[in-house]
Amino acid sequence: MELIVGNKRIVPMATRRIAGGIEAELAGEALTSVLDATFGGGVSIEVLGGDLDRCPMDVADIRMHGAATTVTFLSAAQALRLN
């Protein structure tokens, strides 16, 4: 499973499927790309592969630990239901 952030393909160090989305362990340029897209706006984030293929995602949570960061992505439809 990969992430498409704008026009970049991001390969997470690890992913885990959760209800309504995924958790991805990111570091380095992969994390920077997601953070820029999240806080800079105007750039879409989608999952590539699996049952969420081409599904627009929203960042729901960011947890830092050691040299990596776990980012929780929820499908855009799921994120709207939580608001």
C-alpha positions as CSV (number, residue, x, y, z in Angstrom):
1,M,0.0,0.0,0.0
2,E,1.3,3.4,-0.9
3,L,0.2,7.0,-0.5
4,I,-0.2,9.5,-3.3
5,V,0.5,13.0,-1.9
6,G,-0.1,15.6,-4.7
7,N,2.0,14.2,-7.5
8,K,4.4,12.1,-5.3
9,R,4.2,8.4,-4.5
10,I,5.1,7.8,-0.9
11,V,6.0,4.4,0.5
12,P,5.4,4.2,4.2
13,M,7.8,2.2,6.4
14,A,4.7,0.2,7.6
15,T,0.9,0.4,7.3
16,R,-1.9,-1.0,9.3
17,R,-5.6,-1.0,8.2
18,I,-8.0,0.5,10.7
19,A,-11.7,1.1,10.6
20,G,-12.3,3.9,8.1
21,G,-8.7,4.3,7.0
22,I,-5.1,3.4,7.7
23,E,-2.2,4.1,10.0
24,A,1.1,4.7,8.3
25,E,4.6,4.9,9.8
26,L,6.5,7.7,8.1
27,A,9.9,9.3,8.3
28,G,12.1,11.7,6.4
29,E,10.8,13.1,3.1
30,A,7.7,10.9,3.2
31,L,6.6,12.6,6.5
32,T,7.6,16.1,5.3
33,S,5.4,15.6,2.2
34,V,2.4,14.6,4.3
35,L,2.9,17.4,6.7
36,D,3.2,20.0,3.9
37,A,0.0,18.7,2.3
38,T,-1.8,18.7,5.6
39,F,-0.9,22.1,6.9
40,G,-0.1,23.8,3.6
41,G,-3.4,22.8,2.0
42,G,-4.3,22.5,-1.6
43,V,-2.7,19.1,-2.0
44,S,-4.7,15.8,-2.0
45,I,-3.7,12.6,-0.2
46,E,-4.9,9.3,-1.5
47,V,-4.2,5.6,-0.9
48,L,-2.9,3.5,-3.7
49,G,-3.8,-0.2,-3.4
50,G,-6.0,-2.3,-1.2
51,D,-9.7,-1.8,-0.6
52,L,-9.2,2.0,-0.3
53,D,-7.5,2.4,-3.7
54,R,-7.7,6.0,-4.9
55,C,-9.7,7.0,-1.9
56,P,-9.1,10.6,-0.8
57,M,-7.8,10.7,2.8
58,D,-7.7,13.2,5.6
59,V,-5.0,13.3,8.4
60,A,-6.8,12.5,11.7
61,D,-3.9,12.0,14.1
62,I,-0.1,12.4,14.2
63,R,1.9,10.6,16.9
64,M,5.7,11.0,17.1
65,H,7.9,8.2,18.6
66,G,11.6,7.8,18.2
67,A,12.8,8.3,14.7
68,A,9.4,7.6,13.1
69,T,6.0,9.1,13.2
70,T,2.6,7.3,12.9
71,V,0.0,9.2,10.9
72,T,-3.6,8.1,11.0
73,F,-5.5,8.7,7.7
74,L,-9.3,8.4,7.5
75,S,-11.2,8.3,4.3
76,A,-12.6,11.8,3.6
77,A,-16.1,10.5,3.9
78,Q,-15.3,9.0,7.3
79,A,-13.6,12.2,8.5
80,L,-16.7,14.2,7.6
81,R,-18.9,11.9,9.8
82,L,-16.6,12.6,12.8
83,N,-16.9,16.3,12.6
